[in-house]
Amino acid sequence: MEQFEQLLTCAICLDRYRNPKLLPCQHSFCMEPCMEGLVDYVRRQVKCPECRAEHRIPYQGVQGFPTNVTLQRFLELHIEITGELPDPTSGQVQFILSSKNFKTF
């Protein structure tokens, strides 16, 4: 179970992912504040702290990076299995509840 917990932990904030965004290098980080803190606004790039790959920021900002829906589903399953709710101040609760409205194909 400890390895599963590690998969649900952001490498930047060391907390459970909150709205995990996926970089083109396939590494994921919380959108706020983690991804926001990686942005080089002058060069309009973000540098992955895991592999050091540099990526252009989408027109919409870090919100334009795709949400890691697989990781988000694992977070939801973890809550269902353990009954452990995320910290309500983290923003994760709101994202999980709003993601229930999306249809999966």
Summary of the structure (lengths in Angstrom):
residues: 105
radius of gyration: 13.9
end to end distance: 28.6
largest distance: 43.7
contacts: 273
relative contact order: 0.18
helix: 41%
strand: 16%
